[in-house]
Amino acid sequence: MEGVTTPDFRGLVLSRNSSDCLGGATTEFVRVVDAAIPVAPLEKALGCASKAFGRPVGLQIMGSNLEAMAETAVNAAEAGAPFVDINFGCPAKGALRGMAGSSTLDDPRRVFALVDACARAMAGGSVPLTAKIRAGGEDDTLLEDLAQAAEDGGASLLTVHCRTRKEAYRDTADWNRLYRAVQSVQIPVCGNGGMDTAADMDQMMAETGCRYAMIGRAALGNPWVFSGHRASPREAADFLLEYAQMTSGSQTKQSRLKQLLACWTAGGPEVAGLLGTHRRPWLRVNDDAHLRACLDAAGDLHPSPLDLPPQKQPSTQMRPI
Ligand SMILES: Cc1cc2nc3c(=O)[nH]c(=O)nc-3n(C[C@H](O)[C@H](O)[C@H](O)COP(=O)(O)O)c2cc1C
């Protein structure tokens, strides 16, 4: 998630969920304006997670310039991306001003043109192209047309965030739209939106026929959300400590870690409580030693087993991407 997650975070999340629960991930979008992005920054965006955890981490690109997008898609494959994904869902003002992301949802022909340009440029290679749309722009009336435009353009998988651009990130998410998308294309559909637990993923796939399910924000506070494992305070603290170590020396990375702390729930109230108490001073002094002390204290907490509900067994269902 652009502005929040990092390749390091993605790697840690992959490391905490087995491949039968978490089949892969996608990078934050790489913005393509009017010139193609070269291979080196794309390699950086991918990070090492793709290779380290044996699961696909696709590279997502977002833009409106057909030539620049097509060349970037080819460069992404050269950078080692196991698949390249085009973002048609971002509702941010910058994306809309640049006629990219969810601005394309008002005209399925633009979705087709972008997917088609990238697919043609990548033809002959072995790296699949995928697309991620929302259910529509102002409303969901074009949903089927948008899904078919992506398929006709050459996408081999379609992710559908079931909210429209207008609905942004509102609480309710209409899964019936996913059913409609599944019915309208032959390619596999990955459903996204409104899931907070592993059980929600199973339910979404069962109710809509989506082949895959993708969780976004719920993973920020609980990286174990894909397996349903209930992390102990020690496990949660260790995750954050490991991440804090990776962020040290980089202001950008540290600010992303701070965003995670603001929504952290894993490890239960003990960890959240300690972070709540110490979050503000830590933000002020910007001293990760302080965070370490808090987390070490959190990890030392041993709630009685009676306080913890039984752990959910990891689902055996594959959830790639
Ligand atoms: C801060 C933020 C950044 C996001 N960045 C991206 C992005 O770079 N690429 C993308 O496909 N979706 C991005 N999303 C959307 C999520 O991937 C997901 O589609 C959306 O949050 C709905 O899923 P959820 O209800 O599980 O969170 C972002 C969402 C948020 C809140």
The ligand as an SDF file (V2000), in Angstrom:
LIG
                    3D

 31 33  0  0  0  0  0  0  0  0999 V2000
   -2.9530    4.0870    2.1890 C   0  0  0  0  0  0  0  0  0  0  0  0
   -3.3540    3.1280    1.1260 C   0  0  0  0  0  0  0  0  0  0  0  0
   -2.5040    2.8740    0.0770 C   0  0  0  0  0  0  0  0  0  0  0  0
   -2.8690    1.9800   -0.9360 C   0  0  0  0  0  0  0  0  0  0  0  0
   -2.0050    1.7390   -1.9410 N   0  0  0  0  0  0  0  0  0  0  0  0
   -2.3450    0.8610   -2.9080 C   0  0  0  0  0  0  0  0  0  0  0  0
   -1.4430    0.5540   -3.9670 C   0  0  0  0  0  0  0  0  0  0  0  0
   -0.3090    1.0610   -4.0360 O   0  0  0  0  0  0  0  0  0  0  0  0
   -1.8480   -0.3490   -4.8900 N   0  0  0  0  0  0  0  0  0  0  0  0
   -3.0880   -0.9550   -4.8320 C   0  0  0  0  0  0  0  0  0  0  0  0
   -3.4090   -1.7690   -5.6740 O   0  0  0  0  0  0  0  0  0  0  0  0
   -3.9390   -0.6820   -3.8480 N   0  0  0  0  0  0  0  0  0  0  0  0
   -3.5950    0.2030   -2.8940 C   0  0  0  0  0  0  0  0  0  0  0  0
   -4.4890    0.4750   -1.8820 N   0  0  0  0  0  0  0  0  0  0  0  0
   -5.8010   -0.1950   -1.8780 C   0  0  0  0  0  0  0  0  0  0  0  0
   -5.7370   -1.5560   -1.1640 C   0  0  0  0  0  0  0  0  0  0  0  0
   -4.8480   -2.4060   -1.8160 O   0  0  0  0  0  0  0  0  0  0  0  0
   -7.1050   -2.2290   -1.1600 C   0  0  0  0  0  0  0  0  0  0  0  0
   -7.5220   -2.3750   -2.4810 O   0  0  0  0  0  0  0  0  0  0  0  0
   -8.1470   -1.4190   -0.3950 C   0  0  0  0  0  0  0  0  0  0  0  0
   -7.6270   -0.9050    0.7910 O   0  0  0  0  0  0  0  0  0  0  0  0
   -9.3630   -2.2890   -0.1140 C   0  0  0  0  0  0  0  0  0  0  0  0
   -9.0050   -3.4670    0.5760 O   0  0  0  0  0  0  0  0  0  0  0  0
   -9.1890   -3.5940    2.1780 P   0  0  0  0  0  0  0  0  0  0  0  0
  -10.6170   -3.2620    2.4750 O   0  0  0  0  0  0  0  0  0  0  0  0
   -8.7900   -5.0000    2.4760 O   0  0  0  0  0  0  0  0  0  0  0  0
   -8.2410   -2.5760    2.7680 O   0  0  0  0  0  0  0  0  0  0  0  0
   -4.1320    1.3490   -0.8760 C   0  0  0  0  0  0  0  0  0  0  0  0
   -4.9890    1.6060    0.1950 C   0  0  0  0  0  0  0  0  0  0  0  0
   -4.6140    2.4740    1.1880 C   0  0  0  0  0  0  0  0  0  0  0  0
   -5.5690    2.7220    2.3280 C   0  0  0  0  0  0  0  0  0  0  0  0
  1  2  1  0
  2  3  1  0
  2 30  2  0
  3  4  2  0
  4  5  1  0
  4 28  1  0
  5  6  2  0
  6  7  1  0
  6 13  1  0
  7  8  2  0
  7  9  1  0
  9 10  1  0
 10 11  2  0
 10 12  1  0
 12 13  2  0
 13 14  1  0
 14 15  1  0
 14 28  1  0
 15 16  1  0
 16 17  1  0
 16 18  1  0
 18 19  1  0
 18 20  1  0
 20 21  1  0
 20 22  1  0
 22 23  1  0
 23 24  1  0
 24 25  2  0
 24 26  1  0
 24 27  1  0
 28 29  2  0
 29 30  1  0
 30 31  1  0
M  END
$$$$
